[in-house]
Amino acid sequence: MEELLAWFRERGAGQVLLTASAEAEPLHAALGFVRKPDPAMGLKL
């Protein structure tokens, strides 16, 4: 996941949006993703 986020940053992506399963949510939260009101999580780059 860290390599993928680096790839997005290198290409100038402003944010990453994803829908995480309950099992994967702790991983994404540890990487800086924050829960939104809907099921998606986002990370401002």
Steps between C-alpha positions, in 0.01 A plus 500: 500500500785740581650445154164566339457822700850609395405431136192723536703778664765489224226555245351796682183336633331728753320228689421131508149373567419142587233285656661281763362180644469491878805271509715739292391823667769489776774467235370796303451708814862428598607640162312825565164433336206650688140383506250711307124509570447246222678161485798647313825601667726774362861618526610851396842477335 
